[in-house]
Each structure stands twice: as C-alpha cells, then as structure tokens.
Amino acid sequence: MLVDTHCHLDAAEFDADRAQVRERAFAAGVSAIVVPAVDVASFAAVRAAAASDARIAYALGIHPLFVERAGERDLDVLRAALEQARDDPALVAIGEIGLDFSDGAPAAALQQRWFDAQLRLAHEFSLPVLLHVRRAQDTVLKHLRGARVPGGIAHAFNGSEQQAAQFVALGCALGFGGAMTHERALRLRRLARELPPQAHVLETDAPDIPPAWVGRGRNEPAELARIASVFAQLRGEPIEAVVARTGANALRVLPRLGAALRRPI
C-alpha cells in the first residue's frame, strides 16, 4: 500500500484544483493520504479533506512555526477538537507538531512550551505524533523520551544515523520524500539505503519539498509513486516490496489508519 504520510492537501496552493490533485494521486497508485493541520484555523479544512474520501485521514495540531500567532485558548480548541473526534477513525495523529530551530523561527522556549503541551495531549488521547524536526533532532528526542506518547513519524527526517536509531527506539518511523531524490542529498540517500526496513515511511509534504524532477514547481501527492521508485532503487529492492513494507510501517505507527481506510463515506 502506497501511503503519503504527510501531505498538506488543504494548502492554498491547491485551492484551484484540489479535487484534480487528489484524483491524480489515486490514479498514480497512492492508496492513502494523511493531511496534518498546522493551526486551529486549518482544523476544519483537514477534517473536510478526510470527509471527502475514505482514502484520506487527518491529524490535528499546531505547527512550531505558527506558535507565535497562536493564543492560549488554541490549546483548549485543540483539546476540544480531539475530544470531539475520539470516535472518528479518520483522526490518526496529533500533528504537525515539533520544533524548528532554523533562522527566523519563533523563540525556542516558546516552541518547546507548545511542543510539551501537545505531547501531553498525545499521551492523554493515546495518539501518535507527526513531528516537524528541523535543526532540532536532539531536543525533540529529549522531549519525546519524557512524553510517553505512542510513537509516530519524524517527518522529513534529515538527522544522523544515531539520531534515526533513537527515533526508531521510541516507536517512530522516519519520513522520506522529495529531498531524498536529489543526488546531492548524500547523507539522506545513505540513510534511505542503510537504515533497517522498519525505519521508513514515504511522504511528499506537498505542496512543499518537491522532488528533483519537479524543480521549483508545486509538489503533489501523485509524485509519491516516483519517489517510491527512487527509494527502491537506492535500496536495490523491488518497488512492490518497498510499497508493501512502507505501507505496513505507516499502518504500524499510525494504528488508526487502517480503520480510517475502511470507513464508509
């Protein structure tokens, strides 16, 4: 099963042709798409995306780059949304949450406060997490160790082999997507090739992180099929085996995803 574990299908870049983007993905062989929220304003849109098709699931959370514009009440809104969706199989995770220590990002202390608060919600609601981890792998790992959350996905992973092993030990899979397709991404391609089979899931992060053949254009979930092919080539494995295993990994770290795909629409 070919699963796009991280796709912002609700993004404004898809407003003009969202239905066509979705159908191109399914026509290309994508079996499931997970759409994470980035702030409370996007909660309704990601729920609507999932309501439109049983092959789409969603996550709710507040992205680290959006915490400056968030208010304390937003945590109450998130908690209420999670409570309301307790019995909704389409809700598969809390996300996109995490830390971003790149230049110009919100203050690290503020990000960590929001991250901890959302990790506590993940523990309370027994939901895995979709993690944004940019220049912050060790700090994210430190917070995860004390959070007792049921695993999740380190989205767009770009850390070391040692950091990868620590995420996997904490029940997380590592998201690989368009960045891996660039020949200059030597470390990332080595990780794709050498990490153990249970470590990987596939993603697009569409409309962002386009693969090499898209250049600076808009990324789409339909590109996942070719991303999977590059991944298979790097590992020297049949594409069928890669699709089956990364799909199984996605179902393992997002346990509600299987039920989401079986729900009637």
C-alpha angles and dihedrals in degrees: 000000000000107000126185097207095186123033128143094214089160093061120124090243087073098046094103098050110009095138092051092047090052094048093047088055094052091045088053090057103266108149100187140013126199114206116197124200121232101196139359091269089065097050094092092047096052091046089050091050090055092045090056096062136012090225090067125079130178145212130208125217148108117265117229092239090057100050095096091062093043122095129214089256089064090074088056089050090051092049091049091049091051091048091050091050098047090114096036107106090197089071102084106161150356109260171216090003135133142086135307118189097175120127113288095018120134117279113292093232092054092048092050092051091054092043092053092047091053093045087056089054090049089054093046094050095036092235128145119237134239103217130210105203117177119162087333107088098129094045092048089050091051092054093044093054091062097039103071093212120161097253126264139173131308095216120218090003115204105159134111129288089254092052090047090055091052093052090049091049088055091056099264131131122211122241117229122187145133097341089065091060094066111096092219091060090092099158093045092049090049090053091049089052102041109032116100118270095254092058102074139078126166129237143160105206083210131218084029135055096035118201120250095267093054093055111187093342129111115291119226134193089244087072089069092086092060091041088056089051092054090048091052091050092051091052095040091235134130113267090234091059092048093050092048095046099043089047090052089049090053091051090049097052094037100044095177092057093084091056090045091057092050097051120110118246 
